[in-house]
Amino acid sequence: MRATTLIATLLVSGGIIAAGASVLPAFAQSSAATTTTQAGWMSLQEVQVKLEAGGYRDFEKIEREKDKYEVKATDMQGQRVELDVDPMTGEILKTEIKRSK
């Protein structure tokens, strides 16, 4: 009886490990895709650091778009804004106020 239980436990454990091993590469690919940038583009973290240095805070979203970064944050006056940011320099190309204080 104990041998049967042991064999069943080993088979179930092996199945769980095999399933995990087959899913792991998919997670590795998706995380690698989020950290890489197009040639010459600043990383998402670099954009955030540059905007923080300019007084922006409470970042809701930083997304790569076709030819820019789109950022939702709070500006120095406490207004919610949407920014278009140059991907190479981090320069703010456009500011749209979404909500005032």
C-alpha positions as CSV (number, residue, x, y, z in Angstrom):
1,M,0.0,0.0,0.0
2,R,2.8,2.5,0.9
3,A,4.6,1.7,-2.4
4,T,1.5,2.6,-4.4
5,T,1.1,5.9,-2.5
6,L,4.7,6.7,-3.0
7,I,4.6,6.0,-6.7
8,A,1.4,8.1,-7.1
9,T,3.0,11.0,-5.2
10,L,6.1,10.9,-7.4
11,L,4.1,10.8,-10.6
12,V,1.9,13.8,-9.5
13,S,5.0,15.7,-8.4
14,G,6.8,14.9,-11.7
15,G,3.7,16.2,-13.6
16,I,3.6,19.4,-11.7
17,I,7.4,20.0,-12.2
18,A,7.0,19.2,-15.9
19,A,4.1,21.6,-16.3
20,G,6.0,24.4,-14.5
21,A,9.1,23.8,-16.8
22,S,6.9,24.1,-19.9
23,V,5.4,27.4,-18.7
24,L,8.6,29.1,-17.5
25,P,10.0,30.0,-21.0
26,A,6.8,31.9,-21.8
27,F,7.3,34.0,-18.7
28,A,11.0,34.6,-19.5
29,Q,10.1,35.8,-23.0
30,S,7.4,38.2,-21.9
31,S,9.7,39.8,-19.2
32,A,12.5,40.2,-21.7
33,A,10.2,41.9,-24.1
34,T,9.2,44.5,-21.5
35,T,12.8,45.4,-20.6
36,T,14.3,45.8,-24.0
37,T,14.0,49.1,-25.9
38,Q,14.3,50.1,-29.5
39,A,17.8,51.2,-30.6
40,G,18.6,54.5,-29.1
41,W,15.5,54.8,-27.0
42,M,15.7,55.6,-23.3
43,S,14.4,52.8,-21.0
44,L,11.1,53.3,-19.2
45,Q,13.1,53.7,-16.0
46,E,15.3,56.4,-17.5
47,V,12.2,58.3,-18.7
48,Q,10.7,58.1,-15.2
49,V,13.9,59.3,-13.5
50,K,14.2,62.3,-15.9
51,L,10.6,63.3,-15.4
52,E,10.9,62.9,-11.6
53,A,13.9,65.3,-11.8
54,G,11.6,67.7,-13.5
55,G,9.1,67.5,-10.7
56,Y,6.6,65.0,-12.0
57,R,5.3,62.3,-9.6
58,D,2.6,59.6,-9.0
59,F,3.1,57.9,-12.4
60,E,0.1,56.0,-13.5
61,K,1.3,54.9,-16.8
62,I,4.4,55.0,-19.0
63,E,3.9,53.3,-22.4
64,R,5.9,53.0,-25.6
65,E,4.0,54.3,-28.5
66,K,5.0,54.2,-32.2
67,D,7.4,57.2,-32.0
68,K,7.2,58.4,-28.4
69,Y,6.5,57.5,-24.8
70,E,3.1,58.4,-23.4
71,V,3.1,59.1,-19.7
72,K,0.3,59.8,-17.2
73,A,1.5,61.5,-14.0
74,T,1.0,64.4,-11.7
75,D,2.8,67.7,-12.4
76,M,4.4,70.2,-10.0
77,Q,1.1,72.0,-9.5
78,G,-0.7,68.8,-8.5
79,Q,-2.6,68.4,-11.9
80,R,-3.0,65.1,-13.6
81,V,-1.4,65.3,-17.0
82,E,-0.7,63.2,-20.0
83,L,2.7,63.8,-21.6
84,D,4.2,62.8,-24.9
85,V,7.9,62.3,-24.4
86,D,10.7,62.0,-27.0
87,P,12.1,58.5,-26.7
88,M,15.7,59.5,-27.4
89,T,16.1,62.6,-25.3
90,G,13.3,62.4,-22.7
91,E,12.2,65.9,-23.8
92,I,8.5,66.6,-23.2
93,L,6.9,67.1,-26.6
94,K,3.3,67.8,-25.5
95,T,1.4,68.2,-22.2
96,E,-2.3,67.8,-21.8
97,I,-4.0,68.6,-18.5
98,K,-6.4,65.8,-17.7
99,R,-7.6,67.1,-14.3
100,S,-6.9,70.1,-12.2
101,K,-6.5,70.1,-8.4
